[in-house]
Amino acid sequence: MSVFDTEGSDANGHEQVVFCQDRQTGLRAIIGIYSTALGPALGGTRFYPYASEAEALTDVLNLSRGMAYKNALAGLDLGGGKAVIWGDPAQIKSEGLLRAYGRFVESLHGRYYTACDVGTYVPDMDVIARETRYVTGRSIEHGGAGDSSILTAWGVFQGMRAAAEHTWGSPTLSGRRVGIAGLGKVGKYLAGHLIEDGATVVATDVNEAALSWARTTYPQIDLVADTRALITADIDVYAPCALGGALDDDTVADLRAKVVTGGANNQLAHPGIEKLLEERGILYTPDYVVNAGGVIQVADEIEGFNFERAKLRATKIFDTTGQILRLADDEGVPPAVAADRLAERRMAEVGRLRNIYLS
């Protein structure tokens, strides 16, 4: 992927891409800033052993663009950014490497705020914060929000309520069967919200520890062998909460659910899946809309974290999801297209205000 690509829906391109290297610690990182139209770019740092530099670049460009849309639809005055550290965190992660990375973040003078992602965790953010002010997702001991999956799951639940209202006329999952693929941090909290709401939960996970947790904590959950068994089960809602690419051609062809709402990122395996879902009469709530509770939680740290304020903001995912679904109906497009249009509209309208000179 070219950094200066101006084709397709990515019409504005990225504002800035920074390559960072510290040979002594082994740091090789790329920071992508897609847009600062709404404010400083916010997005996590992914630590991953990419097969090549090109693969790392492609990932950071895609992820940073996605964060711009996610932050816009979450109502945040923040732009979209993302960073990747190229390498195996189990082999090369160290205090020196993280602090070196923190200094590169600091060098951007607030254009980019980082947070946790795949391969980085709350303790890592505390280390990075020793070199930069521009880091969120910190530990409670350091004034941070701690586990962001709490509000991620809450936001997914709100998006699912909005989808239920749109599909069945009532904003509740009571009496519905919901299939959760992945009982990790987000999935387990989501299961609790659904059971409390009166839903029947069917679930699966590749991790035996997660299944053991479910048997002990919520014995009423119907555990099935694998994701294949889940998507072909008699369920009303499918909630992908594990890896990306959960919705491919085969999955959509066999899926029995009428609604897809989950916490996983990048659920559509390739462009065009959203149209296949629509053709089959399956309502898809875009993942970057409903799973924005986590970024809302870490963004709140910038103001000085207040859980109740952040939860109130995450609750508004219900309203945003409903707005997108109505817009999709009105314009005759899939919800994913409607969500993109709404995000682009906000970035354009608010970004235009930067043309008003302030001394």
N, C-alpha and C positions, 0 to 999 in steps of 0.2 A: 504493500500500500504506500502511495506517495504522500508525504507530508503536505504537499501543495496541491493535492487532489481537489479539483473544483467541480467534479461531475456529480450527477445524481442528486440525492436529497441532501448531501453534505455541501450545500451550495456556498457556504461561507468559509469552509475550511477551518483549520486550527489556527488560533492566534499565535501560539508559541509551543515549541517542543524543545526540551532541554536534555542533552545527553551529559551524564555525570559519571566521572570515573575517579576512583582512588585506588591506585595499584597496590599500595601497602596492605589495605584491608580486603582487597578483592572486590570492592564495590563497583558495579556497573549498573547504572540506573537510567531510566528515561522518565521524564516528567512531561505529561501532555496537558496543555491548557487549551480546551476547545473554545470556551467563551467566557468573557467576564462582563457580558452585557448587563447582567443582573447584580454583579458584585464579584468579590474574590472567588476564584475557582475552588470548589471543595470536592474531594474524592480520595478514596483510600489508596494505600500502597500495597501492591500485590508482589509477593516474594515467591518467584517460581522458576524452576529450571527449564526455561524455554529451549527448544531445539536449535534456535538460531536467533541472531539479532533481528532479522526481518520479522520473525514470529513475535518477538517481544514488542517491536514497534507497532505491528498490526494490532496487537492486543491493547496497547496503551491508547492508540488512536480511537479504537472502537469504544473502549471503556470510558474515556474522557468525554466523548460525544454523548454517550448514554447518560453520564452524570449531569450534563447540562440540561437534558430533557427531564431527568428525574427531579433535579432541584427546582426547575421552573414550575413543574406541575405540583410540587410539594408546597408552593407558595413561598419559597425561601428567597431572600435577596442575596443569592449566591450563584455563581457561575459553575461551569462544569470542568473538572480536571481529574486526572488520575496519574498514578505513577506505578512503574514496575521496577523491581530489582531483579536482575537476571542472575539466577543461580539457585542452588539447592539450599534452602534455609537450614536444613539439618546438617549441612556440611560447612557452610561459610558464615552463617549469621553470628555476629559478635557485637560486643559493645562498641568497639572501634568502628565497625562498618556502619552500624545504625547512627552513631554520632556524626560520622562523615556525611552520611546521607542527610542528616538534620541540618548540617551547615549549608548544603546545597539548597535545601528548602528555604532556609533563612535568606539565602542570597537573592531570592525572588521577591523579598520585601513585602510579603503578604498577598502577592498575586495568586498564590496557591496555598491552601490549607490541606494537610494530610490527615489520614485516619487509618483504622485497621482495614485489612482485606485478607484475601487468601494468603496464608503464610506469615501474616503479622498479627500481633495480639496486643491487648491493652498494656502489658509490661513493656513491649517494644516501643509503644508510643511514649511511655514515660522516659525511656532512654533517649529517644529522638528529641523529646522536649527539653533535654539538657542543652541542646544546641540551637533550638529555634522556638519562637513564640507561636508559630503557625502550625499547631498540631492539636487535634481533637481526639476523642475516643480514649481519653486518659482514665486512669484508675480513680475510684472514689476517694482514695487517700490523697490524691493530688487535685481534688476538685472536679474530677471528670464524671462522666455518666456511667462508667462501668459497662456492663453487658448490654450492647445495643440491640440484641436479638429480642429483648422484652418488648420494645415498641415496634420492632419489625413485625412480630407476630400479631400485635394489636392492630397494626395498620392493615395487614392481610385480612384479618377478621372483619374489619370495617369495609374493605373492598368487597369481601364475599357477601356481606349483608346487603351492600348496594346492588350487587349482581343478583341476589335472591329477590330483592324487591323488583328489579327490572324484569326478571324472568317469571316469578310466581306471584308478584303483587304484594309481598310482605317482607320487610327487612329483617328476617330472622331465618336461621337454619334449623329451627325446631321441626322435628319430624323428617328431616332430610338425611340422606346417607352421604357422608363426605369421605373421600378417599385421600389419605395423606401419603405421599411418597417421600419418605425421609423424616425420621423422628429425632433429628438433631436439635440444636438450640431453638431454632424457629419452629420447627414442626411440633416439638413437645409443648411449647407454650400455646400454639394454635390449637392443638388437641384439647387442651384445658378449656380454652374459650368456647370451643364448639360444644363440648360436653355440657358445660354450664348453660349454654344456650338451648340445649335440648336436642342436639343433633346426635345421630349415630355415626361413630367414627370407625372407618376401616383403614388399616395402615400397613406399611411395610418399611423395612430398612435393611441394608446390607450389614449393619453393625449389630452383633449379638447383644452388646451392652445396651443399645437403644431399645431392642426388643424386650430385654429383661426389665428395663425401667418401665416400659409400658405395662407389662404383666403385673408389676408390683404396684405402680401408681394408679393406673386406670385399667383394671382387669376387664372392664366392659368393652375395651377396644378390640375389634375383630382383626387379628393379625393374619395376613396372607403371605404366601411364599415369596413373591417378588413383584416387581412393578408390572410385569405382563399380566399377572393374576389380578392386580389392582385395576388396571385400565379396562379390563374385560368384565369386571364385577358389576353388579347392579348398583351403581352409585349415581347420585344426582350431581355431585360436584367433585372435580378432580383438583387436588392441590399439590403441584410439584414443589417440594421444599428441599431438594437435594442439589444435584448438579444441573448445569445449564444444558440446553439442547434437548429438553425432556419431550418436546412436541415435534416429532418428525412425521414423515408421510405415513409410516406404518402405525404409529401411535394414534394419529388422528383418525385413520381408517377404522381402527378397532375400538376407539374410545366410546363408552356408553353414556358418559356424563353429559349433561346439558350445559354445564358451566365449568370453566377452568379459571381458578384463582389460586395462586400459590406464591410462596416466598422466594423461590429460586430465581437467580438472575439469568437473563438471556435464554428464556424458555423456548423460543422459536428456533428450530434447528437451522432454518434458512429462510430467506425472503420468499413470501408466497404461502407460507403455512397459515398465516392469518386469514387468507382467502379460502383455504381448504376448510378451516374451522367454520367460517361463515357459511360455506356451501353445505356443510353437514348440520347446520342449525345449532352449533355449539357456541355459546357466548364466552369470549375470551377477554378477561380484564388484563390489560398490559401489565407485565410484571414490574416495570419500573415506576408504575403508578402506585400499585398496592403494596409494594415492599419498601416504600420510602420512609417508613417509620424509623428505621435505623439511622438514616442520614438526618432525619429531623432531630433525632435524639442527640447525635454528636454535634450537629450544627448549633443546638441550644447551648452547648458549652461555651461558644464564642461570647455569648451574653452573660455567662455565669450560670451554670446548670441548675435548672429547676424542673424536677421530674413531672410535676402536675402540669406545668405550662407546656412541656414537650408532649405529654400525653394528650392534652387538649388539641394541640396542633396535629398530632397523628390521627386523632379521631376524625378530623376533617377530611381524611382520605375517603370516608364514606361519601361526602358531598362531591369531592372531585371525581370519584369514580362514576357517580350518578350523572354528573354533568357530561362526562365523556361518552357514556352510553347513550344519552339523549342526543348529543351532537352527532354521534355515529348514525343513529336512526334518521335524524333530520337531513343529513348530507348523503345518506346512502353509501356509507363507507364502513369498513371494519373498525372496531374500537381502537386498534393499534394506529390506524391512520388518523383517526379523530384525535387521539392523544398527542400525536406528533404535531398536528396542526395547532392544537391549543397551546402546546409548549412553545412552538415557533412564534405564535402570535404574541405571547407574553414577553418573550425575549426581544421581539422587534419593538413592541410598544413601549416597554420600560427602557430598553436600550436606547431608544430614540431620545429619551430625556437627557442623555449625556451630551446631546448637541446644544443644550441650554447652558451657556457659559456661566461658570461660577468662579469668582476670583479667588 
